[in-house]
Amino acid sequence: MITFAVEPLETFEREGAELFDKHWDEVAINKDVIKLNIDWPQYRVQEAMGAFCGVVARHKGKIIGYWVGFIRPHFHYADSLTAYTDIYFVDKAYRKSGVGADLFKHVEKVLK
């Protein structure tokens, strides 16, 4: 069974390394010049401000996908909170099974 849940930044730091590497390897360009170097302190700042939102997909306890975004007032509409997607990824082994669509459905519920 696949589960979806909002989880703290600590989860991403502690358990996400394998998927972050897969994500970077799949989508990054200029890998010889730009290395994966996540700015965890900046993510912690965003979490402390209440802006960080991370949703994790798990199978048998292991992270198989994620969506990370920031919720903050919109730059043009200061009275309106807006979610900005930072990154999202589903492990290749779980694609074409509906996990990605289900992840985004869960994110939508969380953000409403």
C-alpha distances in whole Angstrom, upper triangle without the diagonal:
4,6,10,13,17,18,21,23,23,20,21,24,22,19,19,22,21,19,22,24,22,23,26,27,26,27,30,34,37,35,38,39,36,34,31,32,30,32,30,33,33,30,30,33,31,29,32,33,30,29,26,23,20,16,14,10,8,6,7,10,11,12,12,14,16,19,22,25,28,29,33,36,36,39,41,40,40,39,36,33,31,28,28,26,26,24,20,18,15,15,17,14,12,15,16,12,12,11,14,15,12,13,17,16,15,18,20,19,20,23,24
4,7,10,14,15,19,20,21,17,18,21,20,17,17,20,18,16,19,22,20,20,23,24,23,24,27,31,34,32,35,36,33,31,28,29,27,29,27,30,30,26,27,30,28,26,29,30,27,26,23,19,16,13,10,7,6,5,8,9,10,10,9,10,12,15,18,21,24,25,29,32,33,36,37,36,37,36,33,29,27,24,25,22,22,20,16,15,12,13,15,13,10,13,14,11,10,8,11,12,9,10,13,13,12,14,17,16,17,20,22
4,7,10,12,16,18,18,15,16,19,18,16,16,19,19,17,19,22,21,20,24,25,24,25,28,31,34,32,36,36,33,31,27,28,25,27,25,28,28,24,25,27,25,23,26,27,24,23,20,17,14,10,8,6,5,7,9,9,10,10,10,10,11,13,16,19,22,23,26,29,30,33,35,34,34,33,30,27,25,22,23,20,21,19,16,15,13,14,17,16,13,15,17,14,12,10,12,13,10,9,13,12,10,12,15,14,14,17,19
4,7,9,13,15,16,13,14,18,17,15,15,18,18,16,18,21,20,19,22,24,23,24,26,30,33,31,34,35,31,29,26,26,23,25,23,25,25,21,22,24,22,19,23,23,20,19,17,13,10,7,6,5,6,9,12,11,11,10,10,9,9,10,13,15,18,19,23,26,27,30,32,30,30,30,26,23,21,18,19,17,18,16,13,13,12,14,17,17,14,15,17,15,13,10,11,12,8,7,10,10,7,9,12,11,10,14,16
4,6,10,12,14,11,12,16,16,14,14,18,19,17,18,22,21,20,23,25,25,25,27,30,33,31,35,35,31,29,25,25,22,23,21,23,22,19,19,21,19,16,19,20,17,17,14,11,8,5,6,7,9,12,14,12,12,11,12,11,10,10,12,14,16,17,20,23,25,28,30,29,28,27,24,21,20,17,18,16,17,16,14,15,14,17,20,20,17,19,20,18,16,13,14,14,11,9,11,12,8,9,12,11,9,12,15
4,7,10,12,10,11,14,15,14,14,18,19,17,18,21,21,20,22,25,25,24,26,29,32,30,34,33,30,28,24,24,20,20,18,20,19,15,16,18,15,13,16,17,13,13,10,7,6,4,6,9,11,15,17,14,14,12,14,12,10,9,10,11,13,13,17,20,22,25,27,26,25,25,22,18,17,14,16,14,15,15,14,15,16,18,22,22,19,21,23,21,19,16,15,16,14,11,12,13,9,9,12,11,8,10,13
4,7,8,6,8,11,12,11,12,15,17,16,16,20,20,19,21,24,24,24,25,29,31,29,32,32,28,26,22,21,18,18,15,17,17,14,13,16,14,11,14,16,13,13,10,8,6,6,7,10,11,15,16,13,13,11,14,12,10,10,10,12,14,15,18,22,24,26,29,28,27,26,24,20,19,16,17,16,15,15,14,15,16,18,22,22,20,22,24,23,21,17,17,19,16,13,15,16,13,12,15,15,12,14,17
4,5,6,7,9,10,11,12,15,17,16,16,20,21,20,21,24,25,25,25,29,31,29,31,31,27,25,21,20,16,16,13,14,14,11,10,13,12,8,11,13,11,12,8,8,7,9,10,13,14,18,19,15,15,13,16,15,12,12,10,12,13,14,17,21,23,25,28,27,26,26,24,20,19,17,17,16,15,15,15,17,18,20,24,25,23,24,27,26,24,21,20,22,20,16,18,19,16,14,18,17,14,15,18
4,5,5,6,9,10,10,12,15,15,14,17,19,17,18,22,23,22,22,26,27,25,28,27,23,21,18,16,12,12,9,11,11,8,7,11,10,7,10,13,11,11,8,8,7,10,11,14,15,19,20,17,16,13,16,14,12,12,9,11,12,14,17,21,22,24,28,27,26,26,24,20,19,16,16,15,13,13,14,16,18,19,23,24,23,24,27,26,25,21,20,22,21,17,19,21,18,16,19,19,16,17,20
4,5,5,6,8,9,12,15,15,14,17,19,19,20,22,24,24,24,27,29,26,29,28,25,22,18,16,13,13,10,11,13,10,9,13,13,10,12,15,14,15,11,12,10,12,12,15,16,19,19,16,15,13,16,16,14,14,13,15,16,18,20,24,26,28,31,31,29,30,28,24,23,20,20,19,17,16,17,18,19,20,24,25,24,25,29,28,27,23,22,25,23,20,21,23,20,19,22,22,19,20,24
4,5,5,6,7,10,13,12,13,16,17,17,18,21,22,22,23,27,28,26,28,28,25,22,18,17,14,15,12,14,16,12,12,16,15,12,15,18,16,16,13,12,9,10,9,12,12,15,16,12,11,9,13,12,11,13,12,15,16,19,22,25,27,29,32,32,30,31,28,25,23,20,20,18,16,15,15,15,16,17,21,21,20,22,25,24,23,19,19,22,20,17,19,21,18,17,20,21,18,19,23
4,6,5,5,8,10,10,9,12,14,13,15,17,19,19,19,23,24,22,25,25,21,18,15,14,11,12,10,13,14,10,11,15,14,12,15,17,16,15,12,11,8,10,9,12,12,15,17,14,12,9,12,11,9,10,10,13,15,17,20,24,25,27,30,30,29,30,28,24,22,19,18,16,13,12,12,13,14,15,18,20,19,20,24,23,22,18,18,21,19,16,18,20,18,16,20,21,18,19,23
4,6,6,7,10,11,10,12,15,15,15,18,20,20,20,23,24,21,24,23,20,17,14,12,9,11,8,11,13,10,10,14,14,13,15,18,17,17,13,14,11,13,12,15,15,18,19,16,14,12,15,14,12,14,12,15,17,20,22,26,27,29,32,32,31,32,30,26,24,21,20,18,15,14,15,15,17,17,21,22,22,23,27,26,26,22,21,24,23,20,21,24,21,20,23,24,21,22,26
4,6,7,10,11,11,13,16,16,17,19,21,22,22,25,27,24,26,26,23,20,16,15,13,14,11,14,16,14,13,17,17,15,18,21,20,20,16,16,13,15,13,15,14,17,17,13,12,11,14,14,14,16,15,18,20,22,25,29,30,32,35,35,34,35,33,29,27,24,23,21,19,17,17,17,18,17,21,21,21,23,27,26,26,22,22,25,24,20,23,25,22,21,25,25,23,24,28
4,6,8,9,10,12,13,14,16,17,19,20,21,24,26,23,25,26,23,20,16,16,14,16,14,17,18,15,16,19,19,17,20,22,21,21,17,16,13,13,11,12,11,13,14,11,8,7,10,11,11,14,14,18,20,23,26,29,31,33,36,36,35,35,33,29,27,24,23,20,18,16,15,14,14,14,17,18,18,20,24,23,23,19,19,22,21,18,20,23,20,20,23,24,21,23,27
4,6,6,6,9,10,10,12,14,15,16,17,21,22,20,22,23,20,17,13,13,11,14,12,16,17,14,15,19,18,17,20,22,21,19,16,15,11,12,10,11,11,14,15,12,9,7,9,9,9,12,12,15,18,21,24,28,29,30,33,33,33,34,31,27,25,22,20,17,15,13,12,11,12,11,15,16,16,18,21,21,21,17,17,20,19,16,18,21,19,18,22,23,21,22,25
4,6,5,6,9,10,10,12,14,15,16,19,20,17,19,20,17,14,11,11,10,13,12,16,17,15,16,20,20,19,22,24,23,22,18,18,15,15,13,15,14,16,17,15,12,10,11,12,12,14,14,18,20,23,26,30,30,32,35,35,35,36,33,30,28,24,22,19,16,14,14,13,14,13,16,17,18,19,23,23,23,20,19,23,22,19,21,24,22,21,25,26,24,25,29
4,6,5,6,9,10,11,12,15,15,19,20,17,19,21,18,15,12,14,13,17,16,20,21,18,20,23,23,22,25,27,26,25,21,20,17,16,14,14,14,15,16,14,11,9,10,11,12,15,16,20,22,26,29,32,33,34,37,38,37,38,35,32,29,26,24,21,18,15,14,12,12,10,13,14,15,17,20,21,21,18,18,22,21,19,21,24,23,22,25,27,25,26,30
4,5,5,6,8,10,10,12,13,17,19,17,19,21,18,15,12,14,13,16,16,20,20,17,19,22,21,21,24,26,24,23,19,18,14,14,11,12,12,13,15,14,10,8,7,8,9,12,13,17,20,23,26,30,30,31,34,35,35,36,33,29,26,23,21,17,15,12,10,8,8,7,10,12,12,14,17,18,18,15,14,18,18,15,18,21,20,19,22,24,22,23,27
4,5,5,6,8,10,11,11,15,17,14,17,18,15,12,9,10,9,13,13,17,17,15,17,20,19,19,22,24,23,21,17,17,14,14,13,14,15,17,19,17,14,11,11,10,10,12,12,15,18,22,24,28,28,29,32,33,32,34,31,28,25,21,19,16,13,10,10,9,10,10,13,15,15,16,20,21,21,17,16,20,20,17,18,22,21,19,22,24,23,23,27
4,5,5,6,9,10,10,13,15,12,14,16,13,10,8,10,11,15,15,19,19,18,20,23,22,22,25,27,26,24,21,20,17,18,16,17,17,19,20,19,15,13,13,13,13,15,16,19,21,25,28,31,31,32,35,36,36,37,34,31,28,25,22,19,16,13,13,11,12,11,13,15,16,17,21,22,22,20,18,22,23,20,21,25,24,23,26,28,26,27,30
4,6,5,6,9,10,13,15,13,16,17,15,13,11,14,14,18,18,22,22,20,23,25,24,24,28,29,28,26,22,21,18,18,16,15,16,17,19,18,15,12,11,11,12,15,16,19,22,26,29,32,31,33,35,36,36,38,35,31,28,25,22,19,16,13,12,9,10,8,9,12,13,14,17,19,19,17,16,20,20,18,20,23,23,22,25,27,26,26,30
4,5,5,6,8,12,14,12,16,17,14,12,10,13,12,16,17,20,20,18,21,23,22,22,26,26,25,23,20,19,16,16,14,15,16,18,20,19,16,13,11,10,11,12,13,16,19,23,25,28,28,29,31,33,33,34,31,28,25,21,19,15,13,9,9,7,8,8,10,13,14,13,17,18,18,16,14,18,19,16,17,21,21,19,22,24,23,24,27
4,5,5,5,9,11,9,12,13,10,9,7,10,11,14,16,19,19,17,21,23,22,22,26,27,26,23,20,20,18,18,17,18,20,21,24,22,19,16,15,13,14,14,15,17,20,24,26,29,28,29,31,33,33,35,32,29,26,23,20,16,14,11,11,10,12,12,13,16,17,17,20,22,22,20,18,21,22,20,20,24,24,22,25,27,26,26,29
4,6,6,9,11,8,11,13,11,10,9,13,14,18,19,23,22,21,24,26,25,26,29,30,30,27,24,24,21,21,20,20,21,22,24,23,20,17,16,15,16,17,18,21,24,27,30,33,32,32,35,36,37,39,36,33,29,26,23,20,17,14,14,12,13,12,12,15,17,17,20,22,23,20,19,22,24,21,22,26,26,24,27,30,29,29,32
4,6,9,12,10,14,15,14,13,12,15,16,20,21,25,24,22,26,28,26,27,30,31,30,27,24,23,21,20,19,19,20,21,24,23,20,17,15,14,15,16,18,20,23,27,29,32,31,31,34,35,36,38,35,32,28,25,22,18,16,13,12,10,11,10,10,13,15,14,17,19,20,18,16,19,21,19,20,24,24,23,25,28,27,27,31
4,7,10,10,13,14,12,12,11,15,15,18,20,23,22,21,24,26,24,25,29,29,28,25,23,22,20,20,19,20,22,23,26,25,22,19,17,15,15,15,16,18,21,24,27,29,28,28,30,32,33,35,32,29,26,23,19,16,14,11,11,10,12,13,12,16,17,15,18,21,21,19,16,19,22,19,19,23,24,22,24,27,26,26,29
4,7,6,10,10,8,9,9,12,13,16,19,22,21,20,23,25,24,25,28,29,29,25,23,23,21,22,21,22,24,26,28,27,24,21,19,17,17,17,17,19,22,25,27,29,28,28,31,32,33,35,33,30,27,24,20,17,15,12,14,13,15,15,16,19,20,19,22,24,24,22,20,23,25,22,22,26,26,24,26,30,28,28,31
4,5,8,9,8,10,11,14,16,19,21,24,23,23,26,27,26,28,31,31,31,28,26,26,25,26,25,26,28,29,32,31,27,24,23,21,21,21,21,22,24,28,29,31,30,29,32,34,35,37,35,32,29,26,23,20,17,16,17,16,19,19,19,22,23,22,24,27,27,26,23,26,28,26,25,29,30,27,29,33,32,31,34
4,5,5,6,8,11,14,16,19,22,24,23,24,27,28,28,29,32,33,33,30,28,28,27,28,28,29,30,32,34,33,30,27,25,24,24,24,23,24,26,30,31,33,32,31,33,36,37,39,37,34,31,29,25,23,20,18,20,20,22,22,22,25,27,25,28,30,31,29,26,29,31,29,29,33,33,31,33,36,35,34,37
4,5,5,6,8,12,14,17,20,23,22,22,26,27,27,28,31,32,32,29,27,27,26,27,26,27,28,29,32,30,27,24,23,22,22,23,22,24,26,30,31,34,33,32,35,37,37,40,37,35,32,29,25,23,20,18,19,18,20,20,20,23,25,24,27,29,30,28,26,29,31,28,28,32,32,30,32,35,34,33,37
4,6,7,10,13,16,19,22,24,24,25,28,29,29,31,33,34,35,32,30,30,29,30,29,30,31,33,35,33,30,27,26,26,26,26,25,27,29,33,34,36,35,35,37,40,40,43,40,38,35,32,29,26,23,21,23,22,24,23,23,26,28,27,30,33,33,31,29,32,34,32,32,36,36,33,36,39,37,37,40
4,6,10,12,15,17,20,22,22,23,26,27,27,29,31,32,33,30,28,29,28,30,30,31,32,34,36,34,31,28,28,26,26,26,25,26,27,31,32,34,33,32,35,37,38,40,38,36,33,31,27,25,22,21,23,22,25,25,25,28,30,29,32,34,34,32,30,33,35,32,32,36,36,33,35,38,37,36,39
4,7,9,12,14,17,19,18,19,22,23,23,25,28,28,29,27,24,26,24,26,26,28,29,31,33,32,28,25,25,23,22,22,21,22,24,27,28,31,30,29,32,34,34,37,35,32,29,27,23,21,18,17,19,19,22,22,23,26,27,27,30,32,32,30,27,30,32,29,29,32,32,29,32,35,33,32,36
4,6,9,12,15,17,17,18,21,22,22,24,26,27,28,26,23,24,23,25,24,25,27,29,30,29,25,23,22,21,21,21,20,22,23,27,28,31,30,30,33,35,35,37,35,32,30,27,24,21,18,16,18,18,21,20,21,24,26,25,29,31,31,28,26,29,30,27,28,31,31,28,31,34,32,31,35
4,6,10,12,15,15,15,18,19,19,21,23,25,25,23,20,21,19,21,20,22,23,25,27,25,22,19,19,18,17,18,16,18,20,24,26,29,28,28,31,33,33,35,33,30,27,24,21,18,15,13,15,15,18,18,19,22,23,23,27,28,28,25,23,26,27,24,25,28,27,25,28,30,28,28,32
4,6,9,11,12,12,15,17,17,18,21,22,23,21,18,20,19,21,21,23,24,26,28,26,23,20,21,19,18,18,16,18,19,23,24,27,27,27,31,32,31,34,32,29,26,24,21,19,15,14,17,17,20,20,22,25,26,26,29,30,30,27,25,28,29,25,26,29,28,25,28,31,28,28,32
4,6,9,9,9,11,13,14,15,17,19,19,17,15,16,15,18,18,20,22,24,26,24,21,18,19,17,15,15,13,15,16,19,21,24,24,25,28,29,29,31,29,25,23,20,18,16,12,12,14,15,18,19,22,24,24,25,28,29,28,25,23,26,26,23,23,26,25,22,25,27,25,24,28
4,6,6,7,9,10,11,13,15,16,17,15,13,16,15,19,19,22,24,27,29,26,23,20,22,20,17,17,14,15,15,18,19,22,23,23,26,28,26,29,27,24,22,20,17,16,13,13,16,18,21,22,25,27,27,28,31,32,31,27,25,28,28,24,24,28,26,23,26,28,25,24,28
4,5,5,6,9,10,10,12,14,15,14,12,14,14,17,17,21,22,25,26,23,21,19,20,19,16,16,13,14,14,17,19,22,23,24,28,28,27,28,27,24,22,20,18,17,14,14,17,18,21,22,25,27,27,27,31,31,30,27,25,27,27,23,24,27,25,22,25,26,23,23,27
4,5,5,6,9,10,10,13,14,14,12,15,16,19,20,24,25,28,30,26,24,22,24,22,19,19,15,16,15,18,18,21,23,23,27,28,26,27,26,23,22,20,19,19,16,17,20,21,24,25,29,31,30,31,34,34,33,30,28,30,30,26,26,29,27,24,27,28,25,24,28
4,5,5,6,9,10,11,13,11,10,14,14,18,20,23,25,29,30,27,25,22,24,22,18,17,14,13,12,15,15,18,19,19,23,24,22,24,23,20,19,17,16,16,13,15,18,20,23,25,28,31,30,30,33,33,32,29,27,29,28,25,24,27,25,22,24,26,23,22,25
4,5,5,6,9,10,11,9,7,10,11,14,16,20,22,25,27,24,22,19,21,18,15,14,10,10,10,13,14,17,19,19,23,24,22,24,22,19,17,15,14,13,11,12,15,17,21,22,26,28,27,27,30,30,29,25,23,25,25,21,21,24,22,19,21,23,19,19,22
4,5,5,6,9,10,10,8,11,12,16,17,21,23,26,27,24,23,20,22,20,17,16,13,13,12,14,15,18,20,21,25,25,23,24,23,20,19,17,17,17,14,16,18,20,23,25,28,30,29,30,33,33,31,27,26,28,27,23,23,26,23,20,23,24,20,20,23
4,5,5,6,9,9,9,12,14,18,20,24,26,29,31,27,26,23,25,23,20,18,14,14,11,13,13,16,18,19,23,23,20,22,21,18,18,17,16,17,15,17,20,23,26,27,31,33,32,32,35,35,33,30,28,29,29,25,25,27,25,22,24,25,21,20,23
4,5,5,6,5,5,9,11,15,18,21,24,27,29,26,25,22,24,21,17,15,12,10,8,9,10,13,15,16,20,20,18,19,18,15,14,13,12,13,12,15,17,20,23,26,29,31,29,30,32,32,30,27,25,26,26,22,21,24,21,18,20,21,18,17,20
4,5,5,6,5,8,10,13,16,20,21,25,27,23,23,20,22,20,16,15,11,11,9,10,11,15,17,19,22,22,20,20,19,16,15,14,14,15,13,15,17,20,23,25,28,30,28,29,32,31,29,26,24,25,24,21,21,22,20,17,19,20,16,16,19
4,5,8,8,11,13,17,19,23,25,28,30,26,26,23,26,23,20,18,15,14,12,12,13,16,19,20,23,23,20,21,20,17,17,16,17,18,17,19,21,24,26,28,32,34,32,33,35,35,33,29,28,29,28,24,24,26,23,20,22,22,19,18,21
4,5,8,11,14,18,20,24,26,30,32,28,28,25,27,24,21,19,15,13,10,10,9,12,15,16,20,19,16,17,16,14,15,14,15,17,16,19,21,24,27,30,33,35,33,33,36,35,33,30,28,29,28,24,24,25,23,20,21,22,18,17,19
4,6,8,11,15,18,21,24,27,29,26,26,23,25,22,18,16,13,11,9,8,8,12,15,17,20,18,16,16,15,12,13,12,13,15,15,18,19,22,25,28,31,33,30,31,33,32,30,27,25,26,25,21,21,22,19,16,18,18,14,13,16
4,7,10,13,17,20,23,27,29,26,25,22,23,20,17,14,11,8,5,5,6,10,12,14,17,16,14,15,14,10,10,9,10,12,12,14,17,20,23,25,29,31,28,28,31,30,28,25,23,24,23,19,18,20,18,15,16,17,13,12,15
4,7,10,13,17,19,23,25,22,21,18,20,17,13,11,7,6,5,7,9,13,15,17,20,19,18,19,16,13,12,10,10,10,10,12,14,17,19,22,25,27,25,25,28,28,25,22,20,21,20,17,16,18,16,13,15,16,13,12,15
4,7,10,14,16,20,22,20,19,16,17,14,11,8,6,5,6,7,11,14,16,18,21,20,19,19,17,13,12,9,10,9,10,11,12,15,17,20,23,25,22,23,25,24,22,19,17,18,17,13,13,15,12,9,12,13,9,9,13
4,7,10,13,17,19,16,15,12,13,11,7,6,4,6,9,11,14,18,19,21,24,24,23,23,20,16,15,11,12,10,10,10,10,12,14,16,20,21,19,20,22,21,19,16,15,16,15,11,12,14,11,9,12,13,10,11,14
4,7,10,14,16,14,13,10,11,8,6,5,6,9,11,13,17,20,21,24,26,25,25,25,22,18,16,13,13,11,12,11,9,11,12,14,18,19,16,17,19,18,16,13,12,13,11,8,9,11,8,7,10,11,9,10,14
4,6,10,13,10,10,7,8,6,4,7,9,12,15,17,20,24,25,27,30,29,29,29,25,22,20,16,16,14,14,12,10,10,10,12,15,16,14,15,18,16,15,11,11,13,11,8,11,12,10,9,13,14,12,14,17
4,7,10,9,8,6,6,5,6,9,12,15,18,20,23,27,27,30,32,31,31,31,28,25,22,19,19,16,16,14,11,10,8,10,13,13,10,12,15,13,12,8,9,11,9,7,10,12,10,10,14,14,13,16,19
4,6,5,5,4,5,7,9,12,15,18,21,23,27,30,31,33,36,35,35,35,31,28,26,22,22,20,19,17,14,12,10,11,14,13,11,13,16,14,13,10,12,14,12,10,14,15,13,14,17,17,16,19,22
4,5,5,7,7,9,12,15,18,22,25,27,30,34,34,37,39,38,38,38,35,31,29,26,26,23,23,20,17,14,12,11,13,11,10,13,15,13,13,10,13,15,13,12,16,17,15,17,20,20,20,23,25
4,6,9,10,13,15,18,21,24,27,29,33,36,37,40,42,41,41,41,38,34,32,29,29,26,26,23,20,18,15,14,16,14,13,16,19,16,17,14,17,19,16,16,20,20,18,20,23,23,22,25,27
4,7,9,12,13,17,19,22,25,27,30,34,35,38,40,39,39,38,35,32,30,27,27,24,24,21,19,17,15,14,17,15,14,18,20,18,18,15,17,19,17,16,19,20,17,19,22,22,20,23,26
4,6,9,11,15,17,21,24,26,29,33,34,36,39,38,38,38,35,31,29,26,25,22,21,19,16,14,12,11,14,13,12,15,19,17,17,14,16,18,17,15,18,20,18,19,22,22,21,23,26
4,6,8,11,13,17,20,22,26,30,30,33,35,35,35,35,32,28,26,22,22,19,18,15,12,11,9,9,12,12,11,14,17,16,16,12,13,16,14,12,15,17,15,16,19,20,18,21,24
4,7,11,14,17,21,23,27,30,30,33,35,35,35,35,32,28,26,22,21,18,17,14,11,8,6,5,9,9,7,10,13,12,13,9,10,13,12,10,14,16,15,15,19,19,19,21,24
4,7,10,14,17,20,23,27,27,29,31,31,31,32,28,25,22,19,18,14,14,11,7,5,4,6,9,10,9,10,13,12,12,8,8,11,11,8,11,13,12,12,15,17,16,18,21
4,7,10,14,16,20,23,23,26,28,28,28,28,25,21,19,15,14,11,11,8,5,6,7,9,13,14,12,13,16,15,14,10,9,12,11,8,9,12,11,10,13,15,13,15,18
4,7,10,13,16,19,20,22,24,24,24,25,21,18,15,11,11,8,8,6,4,7,9,12,15,17,15,15,17,17,15,12,10,12,11,8,8,11,10,8,11,13,11,12,15
4,7,10,13,17,17,19,22,22,22,22,20,16,14,10,9,6,5,5,6,9,12,15,18,20,18,18,21,21,19,16,13,15,15,11,11,14,12,9,12,14,12,12,15
4,7,10,13,13,16,18,18,18,19,16,12,10,6,5,4,5,7,9,12,15,18,21,23,21,21,23,23,21,18,16,16,17,13,12,14,13,10,12,14,11,10,14
4,6,10,11,13,16,16,15,16,13,10,8,6,5,7,7,10,12,16,19,22,25,27,25,25,27,27,24,22,19,20,20,16,15,17,16,12,13,15,12,10,14
4,7,9,12,14,13,12,13,10,6,6,4,6,9,10,13,15,19,22,25,28,30,27,27,29,28,25,23,21,21,20,17,16,17,16,12,13,14,11,9,11
4,6,9,12,11,9,10,8,5,6,7,8,11,13,16,18,22,25,28,31,33,31,30,32,32,29,27,24,24,24,21,19,20,19,16,16,17,15,12,14
4,6,9,7,5,6,5,4,6,9,10,14,16,19,21,25,28,31,34,36,34,33,34,34,31,29,27,26,26,24,21,22,22,18,17,19,17,14,15
4,5,5,5,8,6,6,6,9,9,13,15,19,21,25,28,31,33,36,33,32,33,34,31,29,26,26,26,24,21,22,22,19,18,20,18,15,16
4,6,6,9,9,10,9,12,11,15,16,20,23,26,30,33,35,38,36,34,36,37,34,32,29,28,29,27,24,26,25,22,21,23,22,18,19
4,6,9,9,11,10,13,14,17,19,22,25,29,32,35,37,40,38,36,37,38,35,33,30,29,30,28,25,26,27,23,22,24,23,19,20
4,5,6,8,9,13,14,18,20,23,25,29,32,35,37,40,38,36,37,37,34,33,30,29,30,28,24,25,25,22,20,22,21,17,18
4,5,8,10,13,14,18,20,24,26,30,33,36,38,41,38,37,38,39,35,34,31,30,30,28,25,26,26,22,21,23,21,18,18
4,7,10,13,16,19,22,25,27,30,33,37,39,41,38,37,38,38,35,34,31,30,30,28,25,25,25,22,20,21,20,16,16
4,6,10,13,16,19,22,23,27,30,33,36,38,35,34,35,35,31,30,27,26,26,24,21,22,21,18,17,18,17,13,13
4,7,10,13,16,19,20,24,26,30,32,35,32,31,32,32,29,27,24,24,23,21,19,19,18,15,14,15,13,10,11
4,6,10,13,16,17,21,23,27,29,32,29,28,29,29,26,24,21,21,21,19,16,17,17,13,12,14,13,9,10
4,6,9,12,13,17,20,23,26,28,25,24,26,26,23,21,18,18,18,15,13,14,14,10,10,12,11,7,10
4,6,9,12,15,18,22,24,27,24,23,25,26,23,21,18,18,19,16,13,16,16,12,12,15,13,11,14
4,6,8,11,15,18,20,23,21,20,21,22,20,18,14,15,16,13,11,14,14,10,12,15,13,11,15
4,7,11,14,17,19,22,21,20,22,23,21,19,16,17,18,15,13,17,16,13,15,18,16,14,18
4,7,11,13,16,19,17,16,19,20,18,16,13,15,16,13,12,16,15,12,15,18,16,15,19
4,7,10,13,15,14,13,15,16,15,12,9,12,13,9,9,13,13,11,13,16,15,15,18
4,7,9,12,10,10,13,14,13,10,8,11,12,10,11,14,14,13,16,18,17,18,21
4,6,8,7,7,10,11,10,8,6,10,11,9,11,14,14,14,17,19,18,19,22
4,5,6,7,11,11,12,10,9,13,14,12,15,17,17,17,20,22,22,23,26
4,5,5,9,10,12,11,10,14,15,14,16,19,19,20,22,24,24,26,28
4,6,9,9,12,10,12,15,15,15,18,20,20,21,23,25,25,27,29
4,7,6,8,6,8,11,12,12,14,16,16,18,20,21,22,24,26
4,5,7,7,7,10,11,11,13,15,16,17,19,21,22,23,25
4,6,7,8,9,11,13,14,15,17,18,20,22,23,24,26
4,6,8,9,9,11,13,14,15,17,19,20,22,23,25
4,6,5,6,8,10,10,12,14,15,17,18,20,21
4,6,5,6,9,10,10,12,14,15,16,18,20
4,5,5,6,9,10,11,12,14,15,16,19
4,5,5,6,9,10,11,13,14,15,17
4,5,5,6,9,10,11,12,14,16
4,5,5,6,9,10,11,12,14
4,5,5,6,9,10,10,12
4,5,5,6,9,10,11
4,5,5,6,9,10
4,5,5,6,9
4,5,5,6
4,6,5
4,6
4
